Amino acid sequence: MIKIKPLFVLFLGFSLPIFGLAQKLATVEIALPAISNYAYPVSLHLNSITHLPDSALTLIEVSNGERMEIPFQMDPMKERTLHWLVTPQGEMGISRTYELHHRKAEKNTGTLGLQQTEKALVIHKNKQDLWQYNFGVAYPPEGVDSAYARSGFVHPMWSPGGKSLTRIQPPDHYHHYGLWNPWTRAEYKGETIDFWNLAERQGTVRFANFVTKSEGPVFAGYRVLHEHLVLQNRDIPEVAMTEVQGTRIYASDEDESYYIADISILLNPAGKDPVTLKEYRYGSLGWRATEKWNRDNSEVITSEGLNRKAADGSLARWCIVQGELDTDYASVVMMSSPTNYNHPEPLRIWPEDISDRGDMYANFAPTKNMDWHLESGKSYVLNYRFLVSSKKISPEAAEAAWKQFASSPKMTIIKE
């Protein structure tokens, strides 16, 4: 935060602050859904208040008689939406007050940026890489079936301490790609297609194009178009379903021990034919965790208080996966939105005896216990939040963080 230092002018022998000469456009009162240890992303539709450009605006937090300038960021794709982070300050309580002024911000440049290579887009904060989306095709190791090649996945997902939390192409499952989103059984035009197990050569998922990219003082992110391709019985692959996958990373300058990744998945049947995602024990948002985690140095805790031994097949609002990483520590809270299909969602968590070491795999699988029918001409959305930290997270902290994700704040806008 930047403290506002009043400037003064002399008028008839008196010193008067000129901060008030900036026009106050609105006061925004926010009541948070929960008090958490983590920052809370909030947004405000700007057109209902002003049509001034964001370059002519300043956002001020008012607290205990102090006025602090707050970095903000515009999203022009959503009716000129203004975004900022409500920082976690327990002594300030559940209510916060902000003012929007017609005044050029002193500093509104940020630390979240994008760097693109020939095959990947990396999100970083200052000099620390946080998230890598791979749009280029990743080929399997030499001597392994080329059917395992694919694009459109996240790896690495780094901890704030710089440790990779994902793994791709492990010898036990060459089709595992870090953090990725295929479906295992899909019914399309009377055929059953497996987009997950690539060696079957029934289907695959590929990156098609970038939709948007953004960076700034509050978040950095992207939206990409994925195509779910049918390969079997076809000379030319057929697009059965499209997916717009978006990721937005929030990171606070106040506390660099964590960041937030909001992930959205929008599904559409590509043509006139529907797609039915059939019941199966895994599918959708899968996470193959780092090879450094095993049954001895990591743990699972679900929103219902279940551990790794009992988590598989259970329903959950959130799930903590955390453990030691060499001399460091890392934790991830996977959160499911209440608006998601089949929420609270079934979990696919590998049992501890899955391999000699008990490697870690975690998956929100909304079709684990029922089909999901997607009609042509309609859109279907899943929203998730990953809270990634370098510290151990308690169930109480995870519950408060989920309440922030699951609920919108009560916002009162008083226009001047």
Secondary structure, DSSP 8 states (H G I E B T S, - for coil): -EE----EEEETTEEEESGGGSEEEEEEEEE-S---SS-EEEEEESTTT--S-GGGEEEEEEETTEEEE---EEETTSSSEEEEEE---GGG-SEEEEEEEES--S----SEEEEE-SSEEEEEETTEEEEEEE-S-B---TTS-GGG-B--EEEEEB-TTS-B-B-BS-TT-TT-BSEE---S-EEETTEEE-SS-GGG-SEEEEEEEEEEEE-BSSEEEEEEEEEEEE-TT-SS-EEEEEEEEEEEEE--SS-TTEEEEEEEEEEEESSSS-EEE---SS-SEEEEB-TT--TTTEEEEETTS--HHHHTT-EESEEEEEEEETTEEEEEEEEE-TTSTTSSEEEEE--TTSSSS---EEEE-TTSSS-EEE-TT--EEEEEEEEEESS---HHHHHHHHHHHHS--EEEEEE-
